[in-house]
Amino acid sequence: MKLTDLPNIGKKLADELSDSGIDSTNTFMELPIEKIVYMLKNKGYSVCKSKLFAIEGAKHGVRWHELSKEHRDTLAKILDEGD
């Protein structure tokens, strides 16, 4: 399975993930979201809430819109802590 086979992961995000060292779905699924955000930012990619939610949705096999508001609010704190 390719990264682009996961929900929410298009070619651009897959390329960013790959460039950041996350080049397989196995690696993607094994890494905590905080580490993925760190790796993307470390390579100079921006990570907004939409991208964060897309990544989390992909890890759960759902479109990011299906994540509860509470879950999205908790995730957003990752970005606040990282700044």
BATORKOL-69549 format. One record per atom (N, C-alpha, C, O): x, y, z; atom name. Coordinates in Angstrom, 3 decimals. Example, Ala and Ser with C-alpha at 12.3 -4.5 7.8 and 13.67 -1.06 7.14 Angstrom:
<recs>
+----------+----------+----------+-------+
:       px :       py :       pz : atomo :
+----------+----------+----------+-------+
:   13.190 :   -5.690 :    7.800 :     N :
:   12.300 :   -4.500 :    7.800 :    CA :
:   13.200 :   -3.300 :    7.800 :     C :
:   14.236 :   -3.319 :    8.465 :     O :
:   12.850 :   -2.250 :    7.080 :     N :
:   13.670 :   -1.060 :    7.140 :    CA :
:   12.900 :    0.030 :    7.870 :     C :
:   13.409 :    1.138 :    8.039 :     O :
+----------+----------+----------+-------+
</recs>
This chain:
<recs>
+----------+----------+----------+-------+
:       px :       py :       pz : atomo :
+----------+----------+----------+-------+
:    0.839 :   -1.176 :    0.000 :     N :
:    0.000 :    0.000 :    0.000 :    CA :
:    0.891 :    1.248 :    0.000 :     C :
:    1.896 :    1.316 :    0.708 :     O :
:    0.500 :    2.217 :   -0.801 :     N :
:    1.231 :    3.488 :   -0.870 :    CA :
:    0.589 :    4.492 :    0.075 :     C :
:   -0.572 :    4.353 :    0.460 :     O :
:    1.369 :    5.507 :    0.442 :     N :
:    0.825 :    6.564 :    1.300 :    CA :
:   -0.424 :    7.183 :    0.686 :     C :
:   -1.379 :    7.496 :    1.397 :     O :
:   -0.421 :    7.359 :   -0.627 :     N :
:   -1.569 :    7.984 :   -1.298 :    CA :
:   -2.816 :    7.094 :   -1.285 :     C :
:   -3.902 :    7.551 :   -1.641 :     O :
:   -2.671 :    5.848 :   -0.885 :     N :
:   -3.832 :    4.966 :   -0.758 :    CA :
:   -4.603 :    5.242 :    0.537 :     C :
:   -5.746 :    4.811 :    0.692 :     O :
:   -3.968 :    5.962 :    1.457 :     N :
:   -4.618 :    6.303 :    2.724 :    CA :
:   -5.554 :    7.495 :    2.517 :     C :
:   -5.289 :    8.349 :    1.671 :     O :
:   -6.647 :    7.558 :    3.284 :     N :
:   -7.531 :    8.719 :    3.178 :    CA :
:   -6.765 :   10.001 :    3.517 :     C :
:   -5.895 :    9.995 :    4.387 :     O :
:   -7.080 :   11.067 :    2.849 :     N :
:   -6.535 :   12.407 :    3.109 :    CA :
:   -5.109 :   12.632 :    2.605 :     C :
:   -4.620 :   13.761 :    2.652 :     O :
:   -4.440 :   11.600 :    2.129 :     N :
:   -3.043 :   11.745 :    1.718 :    CA :
:   -2.975 :   11.818 :    0.197 :     C :
:   -3.084 :   10.809 :   -0.500 :     O :
:   -2.793 :   13.038 :   -0.294 :     N :
:   -2.624 :   13.244 :   -1.724 :    CA :
:   -1.148 :   13.207 :   -2.083 :     C :
:   -0.293 :   12.970 :   -1.229 :     O :
:   -0.864 :   13.442 :   -3.339 :     N :
:    0.518 :   13.372 :   -3.818 :    CA :
:    1.427 :   14.367 :   -3.098 :     C :
:    2.544 :   14.018 :   -2.714 :     O :
:    0.963 :   15.588 :   -2.915 :     N :
:    1.805 :   16.611 :   -2.284 :    CA :
:    2.178 :   16.220 :   -0.855 :     C :
:    3.351 :   16.278 :   -0.484 :     O :
:    1.197 :   15.826 :   -0.056 :     N :
:    1.489 :   15.439 :    1.315 :    CA :
:    2.336 :   14.169 :    1.348 :     C :
:    3.233 :   14.048 :    2.182 :     O :
:    2.065 :   13.236 :    0.464 :     N :
:    2.876 :   12.018 :    0.400 :    CA :
:    4.328 :   12.358 :    0.071 :     C :
:    5.249 :   11.770 :    0.638 :     O :
:    4.534 :   13.308 :   -0.845 :     N :
:    5.897 :   13.727 :   -1.187 :    CA :
:    6.585 :   14.388 :    0.010 :     C :
:    7.766 :   14.144 :    0.261 :     O :
:    5.851 :   15.219 :    0.745 :     N :
:    6.411 :   15.869 :    1.932 :    CA :
:    6.777 :   14.831 :    2.996 :     C :
:    7.845 :   14.906 :    3.602 :     O :
:    5.892 :   13.873 :    3.214 :     N :
:    6.168 :   12.812 :    4.180 :    CA :
:    7.394 :   12.018 :    3.768 :     C :
:    8.274 :   11.753 :    4.588 :     O :
:    7.451 :   11.640 :    2.507 :     N :
:    8.578 :   10.868 :    2.000 :    CA :
:    9.886 :   11.638 :    2.146 :     C :
:   10.895 :   11.078 :    2.576 :     O :
:    9.870 :   12.908 :    1.793 :     N :
:   11.054 :   13.750 :    1.912 :    CA :
:   11.490 :   13.897 :    3.369 :     C :
:   12.661 :   14.151 :    3.651 :     O :
:   10.549 :   13.738 :    4.283 :     N :
:   10.841 :   13.861 :    5.710 :    CA :
:   11.274 :   12.536 :    6.327 :     C :
:   11.546 :   12.468 :    7.525 :     O :
:   11.339 :   11.479 :    5.509 :     N :
:   11.795 :   10.184 :    6.004 :    CA :
:   10.690 :    9.187 :    6.277 :     C :
:   10.941 :    8.098 :    6.793 :     O :
:    9.462 :    9.557 :    5.933 :     N :
:    8.314 :    8.666 :    6.145 :    CA :
:    7.867 :    8.206 :    4.764 :     C :
:    6.994 :    8.813 :    4.144 :     O :
:    8.470 :    7.135 :    4.298 :     N :
:    8.259 :    6.729 :    2.908 :    CA :
:    7.456 :    5.448 :    2.738 :     C :
:    7.374 :    4.900 :    1.639 :     O :
:    6.860 :    4.970 :    3.836 :     N :
:    6.014 :    3.781 :    3.717 :    CA :
:    4.826 :    3.918 :    4.660 :     C :
:    4.876 :    4.655 :    5.645 :     O :
:    3.769 :    3.201 :    4.345 :     N :
:    2.598 :    3.243 :    5.216 :    CA :
:    2.919 :    2.619 :    6.571 :     C :
:    2.386 :    3.053 :    7.593 :     O :
:    3.780 :    1.611 :    6.587 :     N :
:    4.159 :    0.990 :    7.860 :    CA :
:    4.826 :    2.001 :    8.781 :     C :
:    4.474 :    2.105 :    9.956 :     O :
:    5.789 :    2.746 :    8.247 :     N :
:    6.469 :    3.769 :    9.038 :    CA :
:    5.470 :    4.816 :    9.497 :     C :
:    5.466 :    5.207 :   10.665 :     O :
:    4.622 :    5.272 :    8.581 :     N :
:    3.608 :    6.283 :    8.893 :    CA :
:    2.726 :    5.822 :   10.047 :     C :
:    2.483 :    6.585 :   10.983 :     O :
:    2.250 :    4.595 :    9.991 :     N :
:    1.329 :    4.095 :   11.010 :    CA :
:    2.026 :    3.871 :   12.354 :     C :
:    1.394 :    3.990 :   13.404 :     O :
:    3.307 :    3.551 :   12.331 :     N :
:    4.032 :    3.278 :   13.574 :    CA :
:    4.404 :    4.549 :   14.337 :     C :
:    4.513 :    4.524 :   15.563 :     O :
:    4.598 :    5.654 :   13.628 :     N :
:    5.055 :    6.884 :   14.275 :    CA :
:    3.907 :    7.622 :   14.946 :     C :
:    2.815 :    7.708 :   14.386 :     O :
:    4.143 :    8.158 :   16.144 :     N :
:    3.114 :    9.007 :   16.758 :    CA :
:    2.980 :   10.306 :   15.965 :     C :
:    3.931 :   10.755 :   15.326 :     O :
:    1.824 :   10.884 :   16.013 :     N :
:    1.566 :   12.084 :   15.213 :    CA :
:    2.517 :   13.217 :   15.582 :     C :
:    2.910 :   14.000 :   14.718 :     O :
:    2.889 :   13.311 :   16.851 :     N :
:    3.820 :   14.362 :   17.273 :    CA :
:    5.156 :   14.233 :   16.549 :     C :
:    5.761 :   15.236 :   16.169 :     O :
:    5.614 :   12.999 :   16.360 :     N :
:    6.880 :   12.752 :   15.654 :    CA :
:    6.746 :   13.107 :   14.175 :     C :
:    7.668 :   13.671 :   13.587 :     O :
:    5.612 :   12.783 :   13.577 :     N :
:    5.389 :   13.122 :   12.172 :    CA :
:    5.412 :   14.638 :   11.989 :     C :
:    6.036 :   15.145 :   11.057 :     O :
:    4.733 :   15.356 :   12.878 :     N :
:    4.727 :   16.823 :   12.810 :    CA :
:    6.148 :   17.355 :   12.945 :     C :
:    6.562 :   18.229 :   12.184 :     O :
:    6.892 :   16.832 :   13.911 :     N :
:    8.282 :   17.258 :   14.104 :    CA :
:    9.110 :   17.011 :   12.841 :     C :
:    9.863 :   17.885 :   12.411 :     O :
:    8.973 :   15.842 :   12.258 :     N :
:    9.763 :   15.490 :   11.069 :    CA :
:    9.428 :   16.411 :    9.895 :     C :
:   10.323 :   16.849 :    9.173 :     O :
:    8.143 :   16.703 :    9.704 :     N :
:    7.737 :   17.601 :    8.623 :    CA :
:    8.302 :   19.005 :    8.849 :     C :
:    8.876 :   19.608 :    7.942 :     O :
:    8.132 :   19.513 :   10.065 :     N :
:    8.622 :   20.856 :   10.375 :    CA :
:   10.144 :   20.927 :   10.273 :     C :
:   10.695 :   21.931 :    9.821 :     O :
:   10.814 :   19.868 :   10.691 :     N :
:   12.273 :   19.813 :   10.640 :    CA :
:   12.796 :   19.919 :    9.205 :     C :
:   13.913 :   20.383 :    8.977 :     O :
:   11.985 :   19.489 :    8.252 :     N :
:   12.354 :   19.583 :    6.829 :    CA :
:   11.875 :   20.890 :    6.207 :     C :
:   12.086 :   21.128 :    5.018 :     O :
:   11.232 :   21.736 :    7.009 :     N :
:   10.800 :   23.042 :    6.523 :    CA :
:    9.381 :   23.105 :    5.998 :     C :
:    8.981 :   24.117 :    5.423 :     O :
:    8.613 :   22.042 :    6.185 :     N :
:    7.221 :   22.040 :    5.724 :    CA :
:    6.324 :   22.635 :    6.810 :     C :
:    6.532 :   22.403 :    8.001 :     O :
:    5.336 :   23.396 :    6.383 :     N :
:    4.387 :   23.942 :    7.341 :    CA :
:    3.372 :   22.860 :    7.708 :     C :
:    3.044 :   21.989 :    6.902 :     O :
:    2.895 :   22.940 :    8.926 :     N :
:    1.861 :   22.017 :    9.380 :    CA :
:    0.752 :   22.850 :   10.012 :     C :
:    0.888 :   23.364 :   11.122 :     O :
:   -0.339 :   22.968 :    9.278 :     N :
:   -1.510 :   23.693 :    9.761 :    CA :
:   -2.493 :   22.679 :   10.349 :     C :
:   -2.263 :   21.471 :   10.298 :     O :
:   -3.574 :   23.185 :   10.900 :     N :
:   -4.574 :   22.292 :   11.487 :    CA :
:   -5.132 :   21.321 :   10.462 :     C :
:   -5.322 :   20.142 :   10.762 :     O :
:   -5.394 :   21.802 :    9.258 :     N :
:   -5.962 :   20.924 :    8.227 :    CA :
:   -5.032 :   19.762 :    7.915 :     C :
:   -5.477 :   18.623 :    7.779 :     O :
:   -3.743 :   20.051 :    7.802 :     N :
:   -2.776 :   18.980 :    7.512 :    CA :
:   -2.676 :   18.023 :    8.698 :     C :
:   -2.599 :   16.807 :    8.517 :     O :
:   -2.677 :   18.573 :    9.899 :     N :
:   -2.633 :   17.755 :   11.110 :    CA :
:   -3.837 :   16.819 :   11.167 :     C :
:   -3.694 :   15.629 :   11.448 :     O :
:   -5.018 :   17.362 :   10.899 :     N :
:   -6.230 :   16.551 :   10.925 :    CA :
:   -6.217 :   15.504 :    9.810 :     C :
:   -6.686 :   14.381 :    9.999 :     O :
:   -5.681 :   15.877 :    8.654 :     N :
:   -5.585 :   14.924 :    7.538 :    CA :
:   -4.696 :   13.740 :    7.923 :     C :
:   -5.021 :   12.586 :    7.641 :     O :
:   -3.583 :   14.042 :    8.564 :     N :
:   -2.657 :   12.979 :    8.984 :    CA :
:   -3.333 :   12.069 :   10.009 :     C :
:   -3.267 :   10.844 :    9.899 :     O :
:   -3.976 :   12.667 :   10.997 :     N :
:   -4.647 :   11.867 :   12.027 :    CA :
:   -5.770 :   11.031 :   11.423 :     C :
:   -5.928 :    9.862 :   11.778 :     O :
:   -6.545 :   11.609 :   10.525 :     N :
:   -7.595 :   10.839 :    9.868 :    CA :
:   -7.033 :    9.659 :    9.098 :     C :
:   -7.593 :    8.563 :    9.129 :     O :
:   -5.918 :    9.888 :    8.403 :     N :
:   -5.276 :    8.810 :    7.640 :    CA :
:   -4.839 :    7.687 :    8.570 :     C :
:   -4.964 :    6.512 :    8.225 :     O :
:   -4.328 :    8.039 :    9.741 :     N :
:   -3.898 :    7.021 :   10.703 :    CA :
:   -5.091 :    6.175 :   11.175 :     C :
:   -4.927 :    5.007 :   11.527 :     O :
:   -6.276 :    6.767 :   11.180 :     N :
:   -7.477 :    6.050 :   11.613 :    CA :
:   -8.292 :    5.503 :   10.439 :     C :
:   -9.322 :    4.861 :   10.647 :     O :
:   -7.841 :    5.753 :    9.218 :     N :
:   -8.523 :    5.228 :    8.043 :    CA :
:   -9.812 :    5.938 :    7.704 :     C :
:  -10.701 :    5.359 :    7.080 :     O :
:   -9.923 :    7.233 :    8.125 :     N :
:  -11.146 :    7.995 :    7.862 :    CA :
:  -10.802 :    9.361 :    7.281 :     C :
:   -9.680 :    9.847 :    7.424 :     O :
:  -11.776 :    9.966 :    6.629 :     N :
:  -11.617 :   11.355 :    6.190 :    CA :
:  -11.520 :   12.208 :    7.446 :     C :
:  -12.152 :   11.902 :    8.457 :     O :
:  -10.741 :   13.265 :    7.387 :     N :
:  -10.498 :   14.052 :    8.596 :    CA :
:  -11.767 :   14.689 :    9.146 :     C :
:  -11.843 :   14.992 :   10.337 :     O :
:  -12.763 :   14.895 :    8.290 :     N :
:  -14.028 :   15.491 :    8.727 :    CA :
:  -14.760 :   14.601 :    9.732 :     C :
:  -15.612 :   15.072 :   10.486 :     O :
:  -14.419 :   13.310 :    9.732 :     N :
:  -15.080 :   12.364 :   10.622 :    CA :
:  -14.505 :   12.371 :   12.034 :     C :
:  -15.086 :   11.773 :   12.939 :     O :
:  -13.374 :   13.040 :   12.232 :     N :
:  -12.811 :   13.152 :   13.583 :    CA :
:  -13.711 :   14.059 :   14.405 :     C :
:  -14.168 :   15.094 :   13.918 :     O :
:  -13.963 :   13.680 :   15.629 :     N :
:  -14.836 :   14.496 :   16.471 :    CA :
:  -14.202 :   15.861 :   16.752 :     C :
:  -12.985 :   16.020 :   16.665 :     O :
:  -15.026 :   16.820 :   17.082 :     N :
:  -14.523 :   18.160 :   17.407 :    CA :
:  -13.584 :   18.080 :   18.605 :     C :
:  -12.561 :   18.765 :   18.637 :     O :
:  -13.916 :   17.261 :   19.577 :     N :
:  -13.074 :   17.106 :   20.761 :    CA :
:  -11.696 :   16.560 :   20.371 :     C :
:  -10.670 :   17.019 :   20.874 :     O :
:  -11.691 :   15.587 :   19.482 :     N :
:  -10.426 :   15.002 :   19.011 :    CA :
:   -9.605 :   16.058 :   18.263 :     C :
:   -8.399 :   16.176 :   18.479 :     O :
:  -10.253 :   16.816 :   17.395 :     N :
:   -9.556 :   17.875 :   16.657 :    CA :
:   -9.017 :   18.945 :   17.602 :     C :
:   -7.909 :   19.446 :   17.405 :     O :
:   -9.788 :   19.296 :   18.619 :     N :
:   -9.330 :   20.294 :   19.593 :    CA :
:   -8.096 :   19.798 :   20.339 :     C :
:   -7.165 :   20.565 :   20.583 :     O :
:   -8.086 :   18.522 :   20.699 :     N :
:   -6.935 :   17.932 :   21.385 :    CA :
:   -5.717 :   17.941 :   20.451 :     C :
:   -4.608 :   18.266 :   20.875 :     O :
:   -5.928 :   17.589 :   19.201 :     N :
:   -4.824 :   17.584 :   18.223 :    CA :
:   -4.249 :   18.976 :   18.023 :     C :
:   -3.034 :   19.139 :   17.912 :     O :
:   -5.106 :   19.965 :   17.978 :     N :
:   -4.658 :   21.341 :   17.733 :    CA :
:   -3.649 :   21.783 :   18.786 :     C :
:   -2.804 :   22.634 :   18.507 :     O :
:   -3.723 :   21.222 :   19.988 :     N :
:   -2.782 :   21.562 :   21.047 :    CA :
:   -1.354 :   21.167 :   20.682 :     C :
:   -0.399 :   21.767 :   21.177 :     O :
:   -1.203 :   20.160 :   19.818 :     N :
:    0.132 :   19.763 :   19.350 :    CA :
:    0.798 :   20.914 :   18.648 :     C :
:    1.988 :   21.160 :   18.840 :     O :
:    0.040 :   21.625 :   17.831 :     N :
:    0.604 :   22.770 :   17.106 :    CA :
:    0.922 :   23.904 :   18.058 :     C :
:    1.944 :   24.573 :   17.903 :     O :
:    0.060 :   24.134 :   19.046 :     N :
:    0.295 :   25.203 :   20.014 :    CA :
:    1.551 :   24.930 :   20.832 :     C :
:    2.310 :   25.851 :   21.134 :     O :
:    1.773 :   23.667 :   21.190 :     N :
:    2.937 :   23.296 :   21.997 :    CA :
:    4.223 :   23.378 :   21.190 :     C :
:    5.290 :   23.645 :   21.742 :     O :
:    4.125 :   23.151 :   19.889 :     N :
:    5.307 :   23.118 :   19.048 :    CA :
:    5.862 :   24.479 :   18.687 :     C :
:    6.992 :   24.574 :   18.208 :     O :
:    5.094 :   25.539 :   18.906 :     N :
:    5.529 :   26.886 :   18.534 :    CA :
:    6.367 :   27.541 :   19.605 :     C :
:    6.807 :   28.678 :   19.436 :     O :
+----------+----------+----------+-------+
</recs>
